[in-house]
């Protein structure tokens, strides 16, 4: 045995160990040693395991945010809604004030005419067969449609906010200041008093 080993050419074992082909295929499932024939993907790029978002994923995320608004979005929405409601109320109130002011300015021109009609009625000039009775009725009806309302009547309690006393008569017939006569009718338009009523007042003795 020793002679046979001696007859083998020297370096044969080394040649068998070192003989490696460049295209040696590894069995399935076997791991190649580091640096031994590992090939990079074509193009020199490394494989990336990052998840790629699609258009559907982005749209679904946006829809979820819209359907489930945050507390900050809800607070902003409530604030804007309240501001709009207050703005609308102020606008409507200002519009009504301007309307009453415009109508009041037009009706104020007719107040002297209405005073003349009242005086004519006291003198009996507006009886049913009088020529101007129909005209007076139409004029009074027209201003009432605009919101003009007369006030001041004999027998009602005297109110310094609504009545202007031009004369006082002491009387034992009343226990409080009372309107005895209306010299000039007062008028209101909506919630605005255009003119106080001029009256004669009975005062308790």
Buried (B, 14 or more C-beta within 10 A) or exposed (E): EEEEEEEEEEEEEEEEEEEEEEEEEEEEEEEEEEEEEEEEEEEEEEEEEEEEEEEEEEEEEEEEEEEEEEEEEEEEEEEEEEEEEEEEEEEEEEEEEEEBEEBBEEBBEBBEEBBEBBEBBEEEBBEEEBEEBEEBEEBBEEBEEBBBEBBBEEEBEBBEEBBBBEEEEEBEEBEEBBBBBBBBBBBBBBEEBBBBBBBBBBBEE
